[in-house]
Amino acid sequence: MHRWGWFALALVMALLLAACGGDDSGPDRPADGPTGTPAPALDATAETEDSAPLDYTTYQPGWRVPSGFTVLRTTDTAVGDTGAFFAEIRNDTGRLLRAVEGTLYLLDADNALLDSLTLNVLLNDIPPGHTFALGRTFPLPDGYAAVSAWLDYTPADAPSLAAFYDLPVTIEAHGPGQAVPYEVRGSVQNTTGRDLLFWDITLVAQSADNQIAGLTHAVLVLDGAGAVWPAGAAAPFEARFGSLAAEASSVASVSAAAAGYAPLDSPG
């Protein structure tokens, strides 16, 4: 009987435990505890919210120039594996421009950015009404479809240098080169009445229909390294076009624009 008594007691305890297990009311919770459904765990391969966003910036092909810049002519070509973008601009802002800078954005068929290239204008203190050329050739990236060119300028209230434009240039010879597509030789005269410390000679190769085929800058041949360009002196120059927007045989003419700079307090 003693054994059967223990058995009966065990059976009663088992029934009580079963009854408790069937209660779905759950344990008591604090009155201010969360009641919402917990969010599922993130998959290890899922992208988190703080991941860097993709760049979907697009650009419109063509020129984006500030007010007061007059675009006189442009060249926009892509032949083989080489692209080219050139322009001739006139400063109609009515202001002296300390510097002009720009960027070429190379785009795909959806106008998304493939690459960006700088545009440099090697002139300082550009006066109102002055015309200048800029641009470059470039290797075409995969997927290239168009280019967007953005220009900007830094104005100046007063000149930083004594600037002299439209110095007389004589082009003596030009034609296809042996190591580069095109070469030019000539001379330029310092008619400013001052010794010049800085200068720029920009040469533009043009096709028969007056389209810009290339742009480069000449190197003056002066006596001695770091030499000044004496007042009244004619200096020879050589210029080489590293690449062109067309075949060298299509170049019909070359134009040149020369500028020189002297300190503001220099004599003359």
SVG drawing of the C-alpha trace seen along z (x, -y; Angstrom):
<svg xmlns="http://www.w3.org/2000/svg" viewBox="-5 -104 77 106">
<polyline fill="none" stroke="black" stroke-width="0.4" points="0.0,0.0 2.9,-2.3 4.1,-1.9 0.6,-2.5 0.3,-5.7 3.5,-7.2 2.2,-6.3 -1.1,-8.1 0.7,-11.2 3.0,-11.3 -0.1,-11.0 -1.7,-14.0 1.4,-16.1 1.7,-15.2 -1.9,-16.3 -1.3,-19.7 1.8,-20.4 -0.1,-19.6 -2.8,-22.0 -0.2,-24.8 1.4,-24.2 -1.8,-24.7 -2.3,-28.3 -1.5,-30.6 -1.8,-33.8 2.0,-34.0 4.0,-35.5 3.1,-38.8 4.7,-41.8 5.4,-45.3 2.6,-47.7 4.9,-50.0 6.8,-47.2 6.8,-46.9 3.8,-45.1 4.7,-45.1 6.0,-42.2 9.8,-42.1 11.5,-42.8 13.0,-39.8 16.8,-39.5 18.6,-41.0 20.1,-38.5 23.9,-38.6 24.0,-39.5 21.3,-42.3 22.4,-45.9 22.2,-48.0 20.6,-51.4 23.8,-53.2 25.5,-51.8 26.9,-54.5 24.2,-55.4 24.9,-54.8 25.7,-58.0 22.9,-58.4 24.0,-62.0 23.3,-62.8 24.5,-65.7 23.0,-67.2 25.3,-67.1 26.6,-70.5 27.9,-73.7 27.1,-75.1 28.7,-78.6 28.2,-81.5 26.2,-84.5 28.3,-86.9 30.2,-84.1 29.5,-84.1 30.3,-80.8 31.5,-81.7 32.2,-78.2 32.7,-74.7 34.0,-71.3 32.6,-68.1 33.8,-64.9 34.5,-61.3 36.4,-59.3 38.0,-55.9 39.3,-55.9 39.8,-59.7 37.3,-62.4 37.7,-66.1 35.9,-69.2 37.1,-72.7 35.5,-76.2 36.1,-79.8 34.7,-82.1 34.3,-85.8 34.3,-87.6 31.1,-89.6 30.7,-89.8 31.9,-93.4 34.4,-92.4 38.1,-91.7 38.5,-87.9 41.3,-86.8 41.1,-83.2 38.8,-80.9 38.5,-77.2 36.3,-74.4 35.6,-70.6 34.6,-68.2 32.2,-65.4 32.3,-62.3 28.9,-60.6 27.4,-57.3 24.1,-56.9 22.1,-57.5 24.0,-60.8 25.7,-59.1 29.3,-60.2 32.1,-58.0 35.0,-60.4 35.9,-64.1 38.7,-66.1 40.0,-69.6 40.0,-72.5 42.7,-75.1 42.9,-78.6 46.5,-79.9 45.6,-83.5 45.4,-85.9 43.4,-89.1 41.3,-88.6 39.7,-91.9 36.1,-92.5 35.7,-91.8 38.7,-89.5 38.3,-86.1 40.1,-83.0 40.1,-79.3 40.1,-76.3 39.5,-72.5 41.3,-69.2 41.4,-65.8 40.9,-62.7 40.8,-58.9 37.3,-57.7 36.2,-55.6 34.1,-52.5 30.4,-53.4 31.1,-57.0 28.2,-58.8 28.5,-62.5 30.3,-65.3 29.1,-68.1 31.3,-71.1 31.1,-73.4 32.9,-76.7 33.3,-79.2 35.5,-82.2 37.0,-84.2 36.4,-88.0 38.9,-90.7 38.3,-94.2 41.8,-95.3 44.6,-93.7 47.3,-91.7 49.7,-92.1 50.3,-94.4 48.7,-92.3 49.3,-92.8 47.2,-91.0 47.3,-90.5 51.1,-90.6 52.0,-90.2 52.7,-86.6 54.2,-85.4 53.6,-81.7 56.4,-80.6 55.7,-77.0 53.1,-74.4 52.3,-70.8 52.2,-67.2 55.1,-66.3 57.2,-63.2 56.7,-62.4 53.4,-64.2 50.4,-64.8 51.1,-68.5 53.9,-71.0 54.1,-74.8 57.1,-77.2 57.1,-81.0 58.0,-84.1 56.3,-86.6 57.3,-90.2 57.3,-91.9 55.9,-95.3 54.8,-96.1 57.7,-98.4 58.4,-96.2 60.4,-93.2 57.9,-90.3 58.2,-87.7 55.2,-85.5 53.5,-84.8 51.3,-82.5 51.0,-81.7 47.9,-79.7 47.7,-78.1 44.5,-76.7 44.5,-74.3 41.5,-74.8 39.9,-72.8 38.8,-74.3 35.3,-74.9 36.7,-76.9 36.2,-74.1 38.7,-73.8 40.8,-70.7 43.3,-71.1 44.8,-73.4 48.2,-73.8 50.6,-76.3 53.9,-77.3 57.3,-77.3 59.4,-80.4 63.1,-80.0 64.9,-82.5 68.5,-82.9 69.1,-81.2 66.8,-79.3 64.3,-81.6 65.2,-84.5 62.9,-87.4 61.5,-88.4 63.1,-91.7 61.1,-94.7 61.2,-95.0 62.7,-91.5 61.3,-88.9 61.4,-85.4 61.1,-82.3 58.7,-79.5 57.9,-75.9 54.5,-74.3 53.4,-70.6 49.9,-69.3 49.9,-66.0 46.6,-65.0 43.9,-66.4 40.2,-66.1 40.7,-65.1 43.3,-63.8 46.4,-66.1 45.7,-66.4 42.5,-68.2 44.2,-71.1 43.9,-74.1 45.2,-76.9 46.7,-77.7 45.8,-80.9 47.8,-82.2 47.0,-84.5 49.9,-85.9 49.8,-87.6 52.5,-88.8 52.7,-89.9 54.9,-92.2 54.8,-93.3 52.5,-96.3 55.3,-98.4 57.7,-97.6 59.1,-100.6 57.8,-101.4"/>
</svg>
